[in-house]
Amino acid sequence: MAVGSPNRPLRVAVIGAGPSGFYAAAHLLKNPHVEVDLFDRLPTPYGLVRGGVAPDHQKIKSVVRQYDKTAQDPRFRFFGNVELGRHLSVDDLRQYYHLICYTTGAQTDRGLDIPGEHLAGSHSATAFVAWYNGHPDFRDLSFDLSRERVAVVGVGNVAVDVARILCRTPDELARTDIADYALEALRHSQVREVVMLGRRGPAQAAFTNPEVKELGEMEDADAFTLREEVTLDPLSQADLAAAPDRTIERKLEILQEMAVHRAQSRSKKLIIRFLVSPTELLGDAHGNVRAIRLEKNELYRDDRGGLRPRPTGQIEELPVGLVFRSVGYLGVPLPGVPFNARAGLINNADGRVVDPETGRPVPGEYTAGWIKRGPSGVIGTNKACAVDTVDRMMEDAARSEHLHPGHPSAAEAEAFVRGRQPDVFTYPDWLKLDALEMAAGEAVGRPRVKFTRIDAMVAAALR
Ligand code: NAP
């Protein structure tokens, strides 16, 4: 009897329980006779929805209801607190599954590659985001919030999140599920001014309109731009005239409005700068950041018609005590899985993992989401991406192009996993944690109070 039939279900391991992992699982389960085990190195599911989405964006987090529905399918299992490369290897997975799909996202950040980048007080935005969202690996970091002025390098939506969290009042933050230690630290924050730094112009800013508009709607912070930096340059103007784009026009309106209405009534200031690139972080005698050196840019048209920044030689020094670089996430390799280090992606063609030596697909191995295509798009973008990969998986499986595991049974896989990690979290274990977090939140009028230590999660749900 073929694999994928009533007595021989197609068994699939999905590695990484963020949005892409759940979307892959959901699409796989649309086929009869498919079983999915979704692994995550954390005890908690949902990846960046829990550890990345800003705590003051609770509505975005309601997407987990869809994932929860997927998890209710009796052919779905969650194995949390199980790490590939630590508790199991790819070779182990090959013994238990016909197909493997990697959906581990982009877990680290891109650097700026400028002098002073590693001074005390210079951090990656991704670490700060993971810290305020209570990610267990980042919860013990500390950020010196006694500084008055902070620079955030980059003008993508992550930079916007970081700037907003730094500018929110304790009351605004208390209405969110921000980690309790972060709420406490931010309550005592001395930060008064946050400067976001875009290397290109306002028309090229990566942030989306609702996100930048929200910066003008905070309780106790005013958002500003500089008129000369939000006045459209001739090249962008020509591009917009040739191909009118309502979204960009609206973005310009929002940013230009921020230059005109410079209300000064609120206690914090957020300044969005354009056409400046950091060239160096300057330190004080104790090795702490004291300033960021910026070079003014102008735009030029590159060979492919895109508008790129180039330095004009005009330098300015901005005194700052804290710097967050927010210039994009970066994928990290998984042990035993071909990786394209330059791109920060699993080496793949259309979601099929490809051996770089032979250029041929690695049998039975696939990838979806940010680790397949890079850190871009909104949460829903990963749905189409995962669906595409799963379509390739099912096409291959229909041609019997899958692995031939010695132990293709759900019971054997679970026994193996438990042998390697006795503290495995099932979906019901997570639901127990979830209920405890919500109850702790309800007691203090917050959406939830998160567990942020793995040993506390184990004690609460497994013991
Ligand atoms: P992003 O959107 O790619 O933005 C990266 C920013 O860094 C851009 O402004 C980029 O400028 C800048 N940059 C890159 N290299 C630089 C350098 N060497 N010097 C100065 N600036 C540099 O990445 P992201 O903000 O990390 O967000 C990742 C994805 O998640 C995005 O698709 C985003 O929309 C999404 N996201 C969405 C939300 C939401 O919907 N609320 C929230 C968070 C994240 P250039 O354009 O000039 O390269």
Boltz pocket constraint, residues with backbone or C-beta under 6 A from the ligand:
constraints:
  - pocket:
      binder: B
      contacts: [[A, 52], [A, 111], [A, 112], [A, 153], [A, 154], [A, 155], [A, 156], [A, 157], [A, 158], [A, 159], [A, 161], [A, 197], [A, 198], [A, 199], [A, 200], [A, 204], [A, 205], [A, 206], [A, 207], [A, 211], [A, 276], [A, 277], [A, 278], [A, 326], [A, 327], [A, 328], [A, 329], [A, 375], [A, 376], [A, 377], [A, 378]]
      max_distance: 6.0
